[in-house]
Amino acid sequence: MKKDNKKIKVAFPHMGTIYIAWAAALRKVGVEPFIPPYTSKKTLSLGTKHSPEAICLPYKLILGNFIEAVEGGADYVAMISSPGICRLGEYGACIKNALSDMGYKANYIELTLYDGIKGMYNFLKEISGKNDPVLFLRAIILAMRKVFILDDLETKLSFYRAREINYGEAEKHFIKALKIVDEAMNTRQLNKAKKLAFAEMDKTKFDPKREVLNVDITGEIYLVCDKFSNQDIVKELGKMGVQTRKSLTVSSFLKDAIIPKAFRKGETHLQRANRLAKPYLMRDIGGDALECVSDVAYANERGIDGIIHISPFTCMPEIMSQNIFPAMRENCDIPILPLIMDEQTGKAGYLTRLEAFVDLMRRRKRKMQKSARLPCLFWLFRFRFRLKFRTMSASI
């Protein structure tokens, strides 16, 4: 890439907190990251206006991000691409053509998924115009480490949010923790930042005795990770006393697609998907369908209170996985709530469904706990009766 003295500005679309990791890698190689305005109703409106009608919600939001980025002064817009049975592979060409048709002159660049470290290396080389393998490797490691820390912080946030004494306190500490991680410019600083960020989260005052439900969230990865597209489902459930776990995260994706097998620890998400989904789905049908089917079995295996499946309207792989869920009920006795999202999804009806689902899980859990106590009470009563009978016999 030909460069002048001015730093080029590169924009990535929003998807949760991933922008912090991308920004770290770009700064490391001397490229200025351009963070678009966080996804909003304006973003959705812009993306929807210039998108094909039947395209899925993530595409519309990503296109909206890029429009705002270009209008804000970004020189390049960067997007991931993926092979396989999913429209993600078509995003690149569609977005490039859409921006061109609108008269925007920003350059478009792709990062190909499943090319591992090599794909990220080639991307950084192209975007920076440099040829420094050591620098690129340091940038990749820094970004990946931030991804894992960010996902761990979100796990802590979910734990504290469901138990916090003062509403909103966990969120305030989380925002401060994100800033601490974002400001770390190298691995040494990041080691210190990790401790400080976790300590910041641990300042949250919480009630350890509060009755809390545990729910897994699965579905299409963009909707699972991005709070605007899923209407901040994790926060809404936290208000209801529900601790959530995202089955699909950027860090779990990195373990499957980027990190070499020699450096992986334990079973990856894709390996678990191939193992647990096999009785119900024999092959990959695209998107995150295989993972979603296995996530239901995995949640049931761990005794989780319920699982929520979020998918974009018109996403065929997710529609197919939802139709497999009823066949799993014979072996997976777990409540499942499917949610389909698009630009027309209303907040009120959405919250009503969540509240009803939480109420169902809470009543089910109490019923199961009561049933588990009955045999114990029976044997306790029987033991006391026999003891009393023996005492009476001995006295006679």
C-alpha positions as CSV (number, residue, x, y, z in Angstrom):
1,M,0.0,0.0,0.0
2,K,1.4,3.4,-0.9
3,K,1.5,5.8,2.0
4,D,2.2,9.4,2.5
5,N,3.4,11.1,5.7
6,K,-0.1,11.4,7.1
7,K,-1.4,8.4,9.0
8,I,-4.3,6.6,7.2
9,K,-7.5,6.1,9.2
10,V,-8.9,2.6,9.2
11,A,-12.5,1.8,10.4
12,F,-13.9,-1.5,11.5
13,P,-17.6,-2.2,12.2
14,H,-18.8,-2.4,15.8
15,M,-19.5,-5.8,17.4
16,G,-19.5,-5.5,21.2
17,T,-16.1,-4.5,22.5
18,I,-14.0,-5.9,19.7
19,Y,-13.1,-2.4,18.5
20,I,-10.7,-2.2,21.4
21,A,-8.6,-5.1,20.2
22,W,-8.6,-4.0,16.5
23,A,-7.5,-0.5,17.6
24,A,-4.6,-1.9,19.6
25,A,-3.3,-3.9,16.6
26,L,-3.6,-1.0,14.2
27,R,-1.9,1.4,16.6
28,K,0.9,-1.1,17.1
29,V,1.8,-1.1,13.3
30,G,1.5,2.7,13.0
31,V,-2.1,2.9,11.6
32,E,-4.7,5.2,13.1
33,P,-7.9,3.4,14.0
34,F,-11.1,5.3,13.3
35,I,-13.8,4.2,15.8
36,P,-17.2,4.9,14.2
37,P,-20.0,6.3,16.4
38,Y,-21.4,3.5,18.4
39,T,-24.3,1.7,16.6
40,S,-27.6,3.6,17.0
41,K,-31.0,4.1,15.4
42,K,-29.3,6.4,12.9
43,T,-26.8,3.7,12.0
44,L,-29.6,1.2,11.5
45,S,-31.6,3.7,9.4
46,L,-28.7,4.5,7.1
47,G,-27.8,0.8,6.7
48,T,-31.4,-0.3,6.0
49,K,-31.9,2.5,3.5
50,H,-29.1,1.3,1.3
51,S,-29.4,-2.5,1.8
52,P,-31.3,-5.2,-0.1
53,E,-34.7,-5.7,1.6
54,A,-34.2,-9.4,2.4
55,I,-30.6,-9.1,3.7
56,C,-30.0,-9.9,7.4
57,L,-29.8,-7.4,10.2
58,P,-26.0,-7.6,10.8
59,Y,-25.3,-6.5,7.2
60,K,-27.5,-3.5,7.6
61,L,-25.8,-2.4,10.8
62,I,-22.3,-3.0,9.4
63,L,-23.1,-1.0,6.3
64,G,-24.5,1.8,8.6
65,N,-21.3,1.7,10.6
66,F,-19.2,2.2,7.4
67,I,-21.3,5.0,6.1
68,E,-20.9,6.9,9.4
69,A,-17.1,6.1,9.4
70,V,-16.6,7.4,5.8
71,E,-18.6,10.5,6.5
72,G,-16.5,11.0,9.6
73,G,-13.2,10.9,7.7
74,A,-12.1,7.2,7.5
75,D,-9.7,6.5,4.6
76,Y,-10.3,2.7,4.7
77,V,-13.1,0.5,5.9
78,A,-12.0,-3.0,6.8
79,M,-14.3,-6.0,6.9
80,I,-13.9,-9.7,7.6
81,S,-14.9,-12.3,5.0
82,S,-15.6,-16.0,5.4
83,P,-16.0,-18.9,3.1
84,G,-18.8,-21.4,3.6
85,I,-22.6,-21.5,3.6
86,C,-23.4,-18.1,4.9
87,R,-24.1,-14.6,3.4
88,L,-21.1,-13.3,5.4
89,G,-19.1,-14.3,2.4
90,E,-21.1,-12.0,0.2
91,Y,-20.9,-9.0,2.6
92,G,-17.6,-7.7,1.1
93,A,-18.7,-7.4,-2.5
94,C,-22.1,-6.0,-1.5
95,I,-20.7,-3.4,0.9
96,K,-18.0,-2.3,-1.6
97,N,-20.6,-1.8,-4.3
98,A,-23.0,0.0,-2.0
99,L,-20.4,2.5,-0.9
100,S,-19.3,3.0,-4.5
101,D,-23.0,3.6,-5.6
102,M,-23.4,6.2,-2.9
103,G,-20.3,8.1,-4.2
104,Y,-18.0,7.4,-1.3
105,K,-14.3,7.1,-2.2
106,A,-13.1,5.2,0.8
107,N,-11.0,2.2,0.1
108,Y,-12.3,-1.2,1.1
109,I,-10.0,-4.0,2.5
110,E,-10.9,-7.5,3.7
111,L,-9.5,-9.8,6.4
112,T,-10.1,-13.4,5.4
113,L,-11.2,-15.6,8.3
114,Y,-9.9,-19.1,8.8
115,D,-6.5,-18.1,7.3
116,G,-5.2,-18.0,10.9
117,I,-2.2,-16.0,11.8
118,K,-1.2,-15.8,8.2
119,G,-4.4,-14.0,7.3
120,M,-4.0,-11.4,10.1
121,Y,-0.3,-11.0,9.1
122,N,-1.2,-10.3,5.5
123,F,-3.9,-7.8,6.5
124,L,-1.5,-5.8,8.7
125,K,1.2,-5.8,6.0
126,E,-1.2,-4.5,3.4
127,I,-2.8,-1.9,5.6
128,S,0.5,-0.5,7.1
129,G,2.7,-0.8,4.0
130,K,5.4,-2.2,6.2
131,N,7.3,-5.6,6.2
132,D,8.2,-6.2,9.8
133,P,7.2,-9.8,10.9
134,V,8.2,-9.2,14.5
135,L,6.1,-6.0,14.7
136,F,3.1,-7.7,13.2
137,L,3.4,-10.7,15.5
138,R,3.5,-8.4,18.5
139,A,0.4,-6.6,17.2
140,I,-1.5,-9.8,16.7
141,I,-0.6,-11.2,20.2
142,L,-1.6,-7.9,21.8
143,A,-5.0,-7.8,20.0
144,M,-5.8,-11.5,20.8
145,R,-4.9,-11.1,24.5
146,K,-7.1,-8.1,24.7
147,V,-10.0,-10.1,23.2
148,F,-9.7,-12.8,25.9
149,I,-9.5,-10.2,28.7
150,L,-12.5,-8.3,27.3
151,D,-14.6,-11.5,27.2
152,D,-13.5,-12.3,30.8
153,L,-14.6,-8.8,31.9
154,E,-18.0,-9.3,30.3
155,T,-18.3,-12.6,32.3
156,K,-17.6,-10.7,35.5
157,L,-20.0,-8.0,34.5
158,S,-22.8,-10.6,34.1
159,F,-22.0,-12.1,37.5
160,Y,-22.1,-8.8,39.3
161,R,-25.0,-7.3,37.4
162,A,-27.3,-10.2,38.5
163,R,-26.3,-9.7,42.2
164,E,-25.4,-6.0,42.5
165,I,-26.9,-4.2,45.5
166,N,-26.9,-0.7,43.8
167,Y,-28.3,-0.9,40.3
168,G,-25.9,0.3,37.7
169,E,-22.7,0.0,39.8
170,A,-21.3,-3.0,37.9
171,E,-21.8,-1.2,34.6
172,K,-19.8,1.9,35.9
173,H,-16.9,-0.3,37.0
174,F,-17.1,-2.2,33.6
175,I,-16.7,1.1,31.7
176,K,-13.7,2.0,33.8
177,A,-12.2,-1.5,33.3
178,L,-12.6,-1.2,29.5
179,K,-10.7,2.1,29.5
180,I,-7.9,0.5,31.5
181,V,-7.5,-2.3,29.0
182,D,-7.8,0.1,26.0
183,E,-4.9,2.3,27.2
184,A,-2.4,-0.7,27.4
185,M,0.0,-0.3,24.5
186,N,2.1,-3.4,24.9
187,T,2.0,-6.8,26.6
188,R,3.8,-5.6,29.7
189,Q,1.3,-2.8,30.2
190,L,-1.5,-5.2,29.4
191,N,-0.4,-7.6,32.2
192,K,-0.7,-4.8,34.7
193,A,-4.0,-3.5,33.1
194,K,-5.6,-6.9,33.4
195,K,-5.0,-7.0,37.2
196,L,-6.3,-3.4,37.5
197,A,-9.4,-4.0,35.4
198,F,-10.3,-7.1,37.3
199,A,-9.8,-5.3,40.6
200,E,-12.0,-2.5,39.3
201,M,-14.8,-5.0,38.6
202,D,-14.4,-6.6,42.1
203,K,-15.3,-3.2,43.7
204,T,-18.9,-3.9,42.9
205,K,-21.0,-4.5,46.0
206,F,-23.2,-7.5,45.6
207,D,-25.5,-9.9,47.5
208,P,-24.0,-13.4,47.4
209,K,-27.2,-15.0,48.7
210,R,-29.5,-13.6,46.0
211,E,-31.4,-16.2,44.0
212,V,-29.9,-16.1,40.5
213,L,-30.8,-18.0,37.4
214,N,-28.2,-19.1,34.9
215,V,-28.9,-18.7,31.2
216,D,-26.8,-19.4,28.1
217,I,-27.2,-17.2,25.1
218,T,-26.5,-18.7,21.6
219,G,-27.4,-17.8,18.0
220,E,-25.8,-15.8,15.2
221,I,-22.5,-14.5,16.6
222,Y,-23.0,-10.9,15.7
223,L,-26.3,-10.7,17.4
224,V,-25.0,-12.5,20.5
225,C,-22.0,-10.1,20.9
226,D,-23.5,-6.8,19.9
227,K,-25.7,-5.1,22.5
228,F,-27.5,-2.8,20.1
229,S,-28.6,-5.6,17.7
230,N,-29.8,-7.8,20.6
231,Q,-31.4,-4.8,22.4
232,D,-28.9,-5.2,25.3
233,I,-30.4,-8.6,26.3
234,V,-27.6,-9.3,28.9
235,K,-28.4,-6.0,30.7
236,E,-32.1,-6.6,30.6
237,L,-31.7,-10.2,32.0
238,G,-29.3,-8.9,34.6
239,K,-32.0,-6.6,35.9
240,M,-34.2,-9.7,36.4
241,G,-31.6,-11.5,38.4
242,V,-30.2,-13.6,35.6
243,Q,-26.5,-14.4,35.0
244,T,-25.8,-15.0,31.4
245,R,-23.1,-16.8,29.5
246,K,-22.5,-16.1,25.8
247,S,-21.9,-19.4,24.1
248,L,-20.5,-17.7,21.0
249,T,-17.7,-15.1,21.7
250,V,-14.9,-13.6,19.7
251,S,-12.4,-15.4,22.0
252,S,-14.0,-18.8,21.3
253,F,-13.9,-18.0,17.6
254,L,-10.1,-17.2,17.9
255,K,-9.5,-20.6,19.4
256,D,-11.1,-22.3,16.4
257,A,-9.9,-20.1,13.5
258,I,-6.7,-18.2,14.5
259,I,-4.8,-19.9,17.4
260,P,-2.6,-22.8,16.1
261,K,-3.7,-26.2,17.5
262,A,-0.4,-26.6,19.4
263,F,-1.3,-23.6,21.6
264,R,-4.9,-24.4,22.3
265,K,-6.0,-25.5,25.7
266,G,-8.9,-27.9,26.1
267,E,-11.8,-28.6,23.8
268,T,-12.7,-25.7,21.4
269,H,-16.2,-24.6,20.7
270,L,-16.2,-26.1,17.2
271,Q,-14.8,-29.4,18.5
272,R,-17.5,-29.6,21.1
273,A,-20.1,-28.7,18.4
274,N,-19.0,-31.6,16.2
275,R,-19.2,-33.9,19.3
276,L,-22.6,-32.9,20.8
277,A,-24.5,-31.9,17.7
278,K,-23.9,-35.2,15.8
279,P,-27.1,-37.0,17.0
280,Y,-29.2,-34.1,15.7
281,L,-27.2,-32.5,12.9
282,M,-24.8,-34.6,10.8
283,R,-23.0,-31.8,9.0
284,D,-22.3,-28.1,9.0
285,I,-25.2,-26.3,7.3
286,G,-23.6,-22.8,7.5
287,G,-23.6,-19.9,9.8
288,D,-23.4,-20.9,13.5
289,A,-26.1,-23.6,13.2
290,L,-23.9,-26.5,14.2
291,E,-22.6,-24.6,17.3
292,C,-26.2,-23.5,18.3
293,V,-27.5,-27.1,18.3
294,S,-24.6,-28.3,20.3
295,D,-25.0,-25.3,22.7
296,V,-28.5,-26.6,23.7
297,A,-27.0,-30.0,24.5
298,Y,-24.1,-28.5,26.4
299,A,-26.4,-26.3,28.5
300,N,-28.5,-29.3,29.4
301,E,-25.4,-31.3,30.2
302,R,-24.3,-28.6,32.7
303,G,-27.8,-28.2,34.3
304,I,-28.3,-24.6,33.1
305,D,-31.7,-23.1,33.9
306,G,-32.4,-22.1,30.3
307,I,-31.0,-21.1,26.9
308,I,-31.9,-18.2,24.6
309,H,-31.3,-18.5,20.8
310,I,-31.0,-15.1,19.0
311,S,-31.1,-15.0,15.2
312,P,-31.5,-12.4,12.4
313,F,-34.7,-12.6,10.4
314,T,-34.1,-14.5,7.1
315,C,-31.0,-16.2,8.4
316,M,-31.5,-19.7,7.0
317,P,-28.9,-21.6,9.0
318,E,-30.4,-20.3,12.3
319,I,-34.0,-21.0,11.1
320,M,-32.9,-24.6,10.4
321,S,-31.3,-24.9,13.9
322,Q,-34.4,-23.6,15.5
323,N,-36.4,-26.3,13.8
324,I,-34.1,-29.0,15.2
325,F,-34.6,-27.8,18.8
326,P,-38.0,-29.6,19.2
327,A,-36.4,-32.9,18.2
328,M,-33.9,-32.4,21.0
329,R,-36.5,-32.3,23.8
330,E,-36.4,-36.0,24.4
331,N,-32.8,-35.8,25.5
332,C,-32.5,-32.1,26.5
333,D,-35.0,-31.1,29.1
334,I,-34.2,-27.4,29.2
335,P,-36.4,-24.3,28.4
336,I,-35.5,-22.7,25.1
337,L,-36.5,-19.2,24.0
338,P,-36.0,-18.4,20.3
339,L,-35.8,-14.7,19.4
340,I,-35.8,-13.4,15.8
341,M,-34.5,-9.9,15.3
342,D,-34.8,-7.3,12.6
343,E,-35.1,-3.6,12.2
344,Q,-38.8,-3.8,13.1
345,T,-38.3,-5.5,16.5
346,G,-40.0,-3.6,19.2
347,K,-38.7,-3.2,22.8
348,A,-41.9,-3.7,24.7
349,G,-42.9,-7.0,23.2
350,Y,-39.3,-8.2,23.4
351,L,-39.2,-7.5,27.2
352,T,-42.5,-9.1,27.7
353,R,-41.2,-12.4,26.2
354,L,-38.0,-12.2,28.4
355,E,-40.0,-11.6,31.6
356,A,-42.3,-14.5,30.8
357,F,-39.3,-16.8,30.1
358,V,-37.6,-15.8,33.3
359,D,-40.8,-16.4,35.3
360,L,-41.1,-19.8,33.7
361,M,-37.5,-20.7,34.6
362,R,-37.8,-19.5,38.1
363,R,-41.0,-21.5,38.8
364,R,-39.5,-24.6,37.2
365,K,-36.3,-24.3,39.3
366,R,-38.3,-23.9,42.5
367,K,-40.5,-26.9,41.6
368,M,-37.4,-29.0,40.9
369,Q,-35.7,-28.0,44.2
370,K,-38.9,-28.8,46.1
371,S,-39.1,-32.2,44.3
372,A,-35.5,-32.9,45.2
373,R,-36.2,-32.2,48.9
374,L,-39.2,-34.5,49.2
375,P,-37.2,-37.8,49.2
376,C,-34.8,-36.3,51.8
377,L,-37.8,-35.4,54.0
378,F,-39.2,-38.9,53.6
379,W,-36.0,-40.6,54.7
380,L,-35.6,-38.2,57.6
381,F,-39.1,-38.8,58.8
382,R,-38.6,-42.6,58.5
383,F,-35.3,-42.5,60.4
384,R,-36.9,-40.5,63.2
385,F,-39.9,-42.8,63.4
386,R,-37.7,-45.9,63.6
387,L,-35.5,-44.3,66.2
388,K,-38.5,-43.3,68.3
389,F,-40.0,-46.8,67.9
390,R,-36.7,-48.4,69.1
391,T,-36.6,-46.1,72.1
392,M,-40.2,-47.0,73.1
393,S,-39.4,-50.7,72.7
394,A,-36.4,-50.5,74.9
395,S,-38.3,-48.7,77.6
396,I,-41.0,-51.4,77.6
